Amino acid sequence: MNEAVFIGFVGLGLAVTLHILFTAMTLGTGLIAAYYRWLAYRKNDAWSELFARKAFKVLIVSELFSGVWGTIITVFLAGFFTALTTLATNALFIPIAIAIASIMVRIPTIAISWYTWGKIHPKTHSLIMWVMALSGFGIPFGFRAIFAEINNPVAVGYYLQTGNNPGFMPYENPLFWTLYLHTVAAVISTGGFVAASLMSLEKDPKGISTALKIGFLVLMAQLSLGPLYWLSLSWYAPLLFNSVNTTFGPLFAIKLVAVATLFILGLQAYRKIKAGAAAPGYVKWLGPLALFIVVAGEVLNDGSHYPYMVIAGEKGLPATLFANFYMDIPMGAVYVILAFFIFSVVVFTTAAFYALYRRFLAEVPQAE
């Protein structure tokens, strides 16, 4: 793998990881916000509406950063891996179309939800919030099908052999459903823990209890979905499975320890709050811990491909096969892109921390 392709491979992986990090927050908190907005309407409960607004504020901030990194992913794919982009567009058009259509629904409904809050009938507003929240899960429904194909090219193989569009065949990929359900549970659980951390900064006992309950209960589902996806890799992507357990074994072990720690601390905190005790001080760290698990999981899922871009059973196709064949990218330009990328990571990480942990409480609008 030449230097330009290597930098493109690493840069693409980091961009995907950061995108998934913010996506986990925006999808999880979006579902929480929609559910509690609906409770506020059904029960005429002012606290539920305020909690929904707080969760929605986290969504707005994280959606901004998620969108930025999604754009950067597109730039890396178009610039460094044009062959992969062309192949994916031709063979996986339906999953890509589903993801794009979901984005086109979600972004306007986010804006409509925020600016019409308290200005239209609560029932109508609640329905818009549900459209906003549920459309978000159509995005990974499209893009996770592409990841499943990278790990086990069923539809792509059919396209290369026959030249015919595989249609909905990506959803017959045996890796898709375990990966998708694993992703859905992860983002909901992460959203709950992030909300619990932010509620602890505000010292809102009911908010902490509510968010913690969501995060912990869905984490319990993850305890089965995560291992199921791991086992499915051993059946359908053994090369990737071996890389996760050997080359990336130390990171995999750290992730397992982090999951166990999150489970134990989440259980202890939930029990204490349910018994009427004050929330433990460590609750504020559960959100960052959950986000670390998301990052570790995505690094394992993406980085374990190296030096391959596509895994086919016990063999792999190197990233150089999918590189830009239209032109040789000058290394000077590559270094400039790398420097800008590193600068962007620092700036956006700092901005995200400031927006969520420093300005979060000051800018939450009050329920009307």
C-alpha positions as CSV (number, residue, x, y, z in Angstrom):
1,M,0.0,0.0,0.0
2,N,1.6,3.3,-1.1
3,E,1.7,6.3,1.2
4,A,-1.1,8.2,-0.4
5,V,-3.5,5.2,-0.2
6,F,-2.4,4.5,3.4
7,I,-3.2,8.1,4.5
8,G,-6.5,7.9,2.7
9,F,-7.3,4.6,4.3
10,V,-6.5,5.9,7.8
11,G,-8.2,9.2,7.2
12,L,-11.3,7.5,5.9
13,G,-11.4,5.3,9.0
14,L,-11.0,8.2,11.4
15,A,-13.7,10.2,9.6
16,V,-16.1,7.2,9.8
17,T,-15.3,6.7,13.5
18,L,-16.0,10.3,14.3
19,H,-19.2,10.3,12.2
20,I,-20.4,7.2,14.1
21,L,-19.5,8.8,17.4
22,F,-21.8,11.8,16.8
23,T,-24.4,9.7,15.0
24,A,-24.8,7.5,18.1
25,M,-25.7,10.6,20.1
26,T,-28.0,12.2,17.6
27,L,-30.0,9.0,16.9
28,G,-30.3,7.9,20.5
29,T,-31.3,11.3,21.9
30,G,-33.7,11.8,19.0
31,L,-35.6,8.8,19.9
32,I,-35.6,9.8,23.6
33,A,-36.8,13.3,22.7
34,A,-39.6,12.0,20.5
35,Y,-40.8,9.6,23.1
36,Y,-40.9,12.1,25.9
37,R,-42.5,14.7,23.7
38,W,-45.3,12.2,23.0
39,L,-45.6,11.5,26.8
40,A,-45.8,15.3,27.4
41,Y,-48.7,15.5,24.9
42,R,-50.6,12.4,26.2
43,K,-50.2,13.2,29.9
44,N,-50.0,16.9,29.7
45,D,-46.7,16.6,31.7
46,A,-44.5,19.7,31.8
47,W,-41.5,17.8,33.0
48,S,-41.6,15.3,30.1
49,E,-41.7,18.2,27.7
50,L,-38.7,19.9,29.4
51,F,-36.8,16.6,29.3
52,A,-37.6,16.1,25.7
53,R,-36.3,19.6,24.9
54,K,-33.1,18.9,26.7
55,A,-32.6,15.6,24.9
56,F,-33.4,17.4,21.6
57,K,-30.7,20.0,22.3
58,V,-28.1,17.3,22.4
59,L,-29.5,16.0,19.1
60,I,-29.1,19.4,17.4
61,V,-25.5,19.8,18.5
62,S,-24.5,16.3,17.7
63,E,-26.3,16.3,14.3
64,L,-24.2,19.3,13.3
65,F,-21.0,17.5,13.9
66,S,-22.3,14.2,12.5
67,G,-23.2,15.9,9.2
68,V,-19.8,17.5,8.9
69,W,-18.0,14.2,9.3
70,G,-20.4,12.6,6.9
71,T,-19.3,15.1,4.3
72,I,-15.7,14.5,5.0
73,I,-16.3,10.8,4.5
74,T,-17.7,11.6,1.0
75,V,-14.6,13.7,0.3
76,F,-12.2,10.9,1.2
77,L,-14.2,8.3,-0.8
78,A,-14.4,10.5,-3.9
79,G,-10.8,11.7,-3.7
80,F,-8.9,8.6,-2.6
81,F,-11.2,5.7,-3.4
82,T,-13.1,6.5,-6.5
83,A,-13.2,2.9,-7.7
84,L,-14.9,1.8,-4.4
85,T,-17.3,4.7,-4.7
86,T,-18.2,3.8,-8.3
87,L,-18.7,0.1,-7.4
88,A,-20.8,0.9,-4.4
89,T,-23.0,3.3,-6.3
90,N,-23.6,0.8,-9.1
91,A,-24.1,-2.4,-6.9
92,L,-25.6,-0.9,-3.8
93,F,-27.8,1.8,-5.2
94,I,-30.9,0.9,-3.1
95,P,-29.2,1.0,0.3
96,I,-27.6,4.3,-0.6
97,A,-31.0,5.6,-1.8
98,I,-32.6,4.6,1.4
99,A,-29.9,6.3,3.5
100,I,-30.1,9.5,1.4
101,A,-34.0,9.6,1.5
102,S,-33.8,9.2,5.3
103,I,-31.4,12.1,5.5
104,M,-33.7,14.2,3.3
105,V,-36.6,13.5,5.7
106,R,-34.7,13.8,8.9
107,I,-32.9,17.1,8.5
108,P,-36.0,19.2,7.6
109,T,-38.0,17.5,10.4
110,I,-35.3,18.4,12.9
111,A,-35.7,22.1,11.9
112,I,-39.5,21.9,11.9
113,S,-39.6,20.2,15.3
114,W,-37.4,22.9,16.9
115,Y,-39.0,26.0,15.4
116,T,-42.6,24.9,15.8
117,W,-42.3,23.8,19.4
118,G,-45.1,25.4,21.3
119,K,-46.5,27.1,18.1
120,I,-48.6,24.2,16.7
121,H,-50.9,21.6,18.2
122,P,-49.0,19.3,20.5
123,K,-50.3,16.2,18.8
124,T,-49.1,17.4,15.4
125,H,-45.8,18.4,16.9
126,S,-45.4,15.0,18.5
127,L,-46.1,13.2,15.2
128,I,-43.4,15.3,13.5
129,M,-41.0,14.4,16.2
130,W,-41.7,10.7,15.6
131,V,-41.1,11.1,11.9
132,M,-37.8,12.9,12.8
133,A,-36.7,10.2,15.2
134,L,-37.6,7.1,13.2
135,S,-36.3,8.5,9.9
136,G,-32.9,8.7,11.5
137,F,-32.8,4.9,11.8
138,G,-33.2,4.6,8.0
139,I,-29.7,6.1,7.7
140,P,-27.9,3.2,9.2
141,F,-30.4,0.9,7.5
142,G,-28.8,2.0,4.3
143,F,-25.2,2.5,5.2
144,R,-24.8,-0.6,7.4
145,A,-25.8,-2.6,4.4
146,I,-22.8,-1.2,2.7
147,F,-20.6,-2.1,5.7
148,A,-22.0,-5.7,5.6
149,E,-21.1,-5.9,1.9
150,I,-17.6,-4.7,2.6
151,N,-17.3,-7.6,5.2
152,N,-19.1,-10.2,3.1
153,P,-19.8,-9.1,-0.5
154,V,-22.9,-11.0,-1.4
155,A,-24.7,-8.4,-3.5
156,V,-21.5,-7.0,-4.9
157,G,-20.4,-10.5,-5.9
158,Y,-23.7,-11.0,-7.7
159,Y,-23.3,-7.7,-9.5
160,L,-19.7,-8.5,-10.6
161,Q,-20.7,-11.9,-11.9
162,T,-23.8,-11.0,-13.7
163,G,-23.7,-7.2,-14.3
164,N,-27.2,-7.0,-13.0
165,N,-28.3,-4.7,-10.2
166,P,-28.8,-6.8,-7.1
167,G,-31.8,-4.7,-5.9
168,F,-32.6,-5.6,-2.3
169,M,-30.1,-8.4,-2.1
170,P,-27.9,-6.5,0.3
171,Y,-30.6,-7.1,2.9
172,E,-30.2,-10.8,2.4
173,N,-26.6,-10.5,3.5
174,P,-26.3,-12.6,6.8
175,L,-24.1,-10.0,8.3
176,F,-26.5,-7.1,7.8
177,W,-29.2,-7.8,10.4
178,T,-26.8,-8.6,13.3
179,L,-24.8,-5.5,12.4
180,Y,-27.9,-3.3,12.1
181,L,-29.6,-4.4,15.3
182,H,-26.2,-4.1,17.1
183,T,-25.9,-0.5,15.8
184,V,-29.5,0.4,16.8
185,A,-29.2,-0.9,20.3
186,A,-25.8,0.9,20.6
187,V,-27.0,4.3,19.6
188,I,-30.1,4.2,21.9
189,S,-28.1,3.0,24.9
190,T,-25.4,5.6,24.2
191,G,-28.0,8.4,23.9
192,G,-29.4,7.4,27.3
193,F,-26.0,7.4,29.0
194,V,-25.0,10.7,27.4
195,A,-28.3,12.3,28.5
196,A,-27.7,10.9,32.0
197,S,-24.3,12.5,32.2
198,L,-25.6,15.9,31.1
199,M,-28.5,15.6,33.5
200,S,-26.0,15.0,36.3
201,L,-24.3,18.2,35.5
202,E,-27.6,20.0,35.9
203,K,-28.3,18.0,39.1
204,D,-31.7,16.8,37.8
205,P,-32.4,13.6,39.8
206,K,-35.5,12.6,37.7
207,G,-33.7,13.4,34.5
208,I,-30.7,11.2,35.6
209,S,-33.0,8.4,36.6
210,T,-35.0,8.5,33.3
211,A,-32.0,8.7,31.0
212,L,-30.0,6.1,33.0
213,K,-32.9,3.7,32.8
214,I,-33.0,3.9,29.0
215,G,-29.2,3.6,28.7
216,F,-29.0,0.6,31.0
217,L,-32.0,-1.4,29.8
218,V,-30.9,-1.2,26.2
219,L,-27.3,-2.0,27.2
220,M,-28.7,-5.3,28.5
221,A,-29.9,-6.0,25.0
222,Q,-26.4,-5.2,23.7
223,L,-25.0,-8.0,25.8
224,S,-26.6,-10.4,23.4
225,L,-26.5,-8.5,20.1
226,G,-22.8,-7.6,20.4
227,P,-21.6,-11.2,20.8
228,L,-24.0,-12.3,18.1
229,Y,-22.4,-9.9,15.6
230,W,-19.0,-11.1,16.7
231,L,-19.9,-14.7,16.1
232,S,-21.4,-13.9,12.8
233,L,-18.1,-12.5,11.7
234,S,-16.5,-15.9,12.5
235,W,-19.0,-17.6,10.2
236,Y,-19.1,-15.2,7.2
237,A,-15.9,-13.1,7.5
238,P,-13.3,-15.3,9.2
239,L,-10.4,-13.1,8.0
240,L,-11.9,-10.0,9.7
241,F,-12.8,-12.1,12.8
242,N,-9.2,-13.3,13.2
243,S,-7.9,-9.7,12.8
244,V,-10.2,-8.5,15.5
245,N,-9.1,-11.2,17.9
246,T,-5.4,-11.1,17.2
247,T,-4.0,-7.9,15.6
248,F,-6.6,-5.8,17.4
249,G,-6.9,-8.1,20.3
250,P,-5.7,-5.6,22.9
251,L,-8.3,-3.0,21.9
252,F,-11.0,-5.7,21.8
253,A,-10.1,-6.6,25.4
254,I,-10.2,-3.0,26.4
255,K,-13.6,-2.6,24.9
256,L,-14.9,-5.6,26.7
257,V,-13.6,-4.2,30.0
258,A,-15.2,-0.9,29.2
259,V,-18.6,-2.6,28.5
260,A,-18.4,-4.5,31.8
261,T,-17.5,-1.4,33.7
262,L,-20.4,0.6,32.1
263,F,-22.8,-2.3,33.0
264,I,-21.7,-2.5,36.6
265,L,-21.6,1.2,37.2
266,G,-24.9,1.8,35.4
267,L,-26.6,-1.0,37.4
268,Q,-25.2,0.4,40.7
269,A,-26.3,4.0,39.9
270,Y,-29.8,2.9,38.7
271,R,-30.3,0.8,41.9
272,K,-29.3,3.7,44.1
273,I,-31.5,6.3,42.4
274,K,-34.4,3.8,42.3
275,A,-34.0,3.4,46.1
276,G,-34.3,7.1,46.6
277,A,-30.6,7.9,47.1
278,A,-28.7,10.7,45.3
279,A,-27.1,9.9,42.0
280,P,-23.4,8.8,42.4
281,G,-20.9,11.4,41.2
282,Y,-19.5,9.0,38.6
283,V,-22.7,9.2,36.6
284,K,-21.3,12.1,34.7
285,W,-18.6,9.8,33.3
286,L,-21.0,7.2,32.0
287,G,-21.7,9.1,28.8
288,P,-18.0,9.5,27.9
289,L,-17.5,5.9,28.7
290,A,-20.3,4.9,26.4
291,L,-18.9,7.1,23.7
292,F,-15.5,5.5,24.1
293,I,-17.1,2.1,23.6
294,V,-18.7,3.3,20.4
295,V,-15.3,4.6,19.1
296,A,-13.5,1.4,20.1
297,G,-16.1,-0.7,18.3
298,E,-15.9,1.3,15.1
299,V,-12.1,1.2,15.1
300,L,-12.4,-2.6,15.5
301,N,-15.0,-2.8,12.7
302,D,-13.0,-0.6,10.3
303,G,-9.3,-0.8,11.3
304,S,-9.3,-4.6,11.4
305,H,-9.7,-4.6,7.5
306,Y,-6.1,-3.3,7.1
307,P,-4.5,-3.7,4.6
308,Y,-7.7,-4.8,2.9
309,M,-10.7,-2.7,1.9
310,V,-13.1,-5.6,1.2
311,I,-13.1,-8.9,3.0
312,A,-14.2,-12.1,1.1
313,G,-14.2,-15.0,3.5
314,E,-10.6,-15.9,4.3
315,K,-9.3,-13.6,1.6
316,G,-9.1,-9.8,1.3
317,L,-8.9,-7.3,-1.5
318,P,-6.3,-4.6,-0.8
319,A,-7.2,-1.0,-0.6
320,T,-5.0,-0.2,-3.6
321,L,-7.4,-2.0,-5.9
322,F,-10.1,0.6,-5.0
323,A,-7.8,3.7,-5.1
324,N,-8.2,6.7,-7.4
325,F,-7.2,5.5,-10.8
326,Y,-8.0,8.8,-12.6
327,M,-4.9,10.6,-11.3
328,D,-1.9,10.3,-9.0
329,I,-2.6,12.5,-6.0
330,P,0.6,14.6,-5.3
331,M,2.1,13.8,-1.9
332,G,2.2,17.5,-1.1
333,A,-1.5,17.7,-1.5
334,V,-1.9,14.6,0.6
335,Y,0.1,16.1,3.5
336,V,-2.0,19.3,3.3
337,I,-5.1,17.2,3.5
338,L,-3.7,15.2,6.4
339,A,-2.7,18.4,8.3
340,F,-6.1,20.0,7.8
341,F,-7.8,16.7,8.9
342,I,-5.8,16.6,12.1
343,F,-6.6,20.3,12.7
344,S,-10.3,19.6,12.1
345,V,-10.3,16.8,14.6
346,V,-8.9,19.0,17.3
347,V,-11.2,21.9,16.5
348,F,-14.4,19.9,16.2
349,T,-13.7,17.8,19.3
350,T,-13.1,20.9,21.3
351,A,-16.2,22.6,19.9
352,A,-18.3,19.5,20.7
353,F,-17.2,19.4,24.3
354,Y,-17.8,23.1,24.7
355,A,-21.3,22.9,23.1
356,L,-22.4,19.9,25.1
357,Y,-20.8,20.2,28.5
358,R,-20.1,24.0,28.8
359,R,-23.1,25.6,27.0
360,F,-25.6,22.8,27.2
361,L,-27.4,24.0,30.4
362,A,-27.4,27.7,29.6
363,E,-29.1,27.4,26.2
364,V,-31.9,24.8,26.9
365,P,-35.2,26.6,26.3
366,Q,-37.8,26.2,29.1
367,A,-41.1,24.4,28.5
368,E,-44.1,26.6,27.8
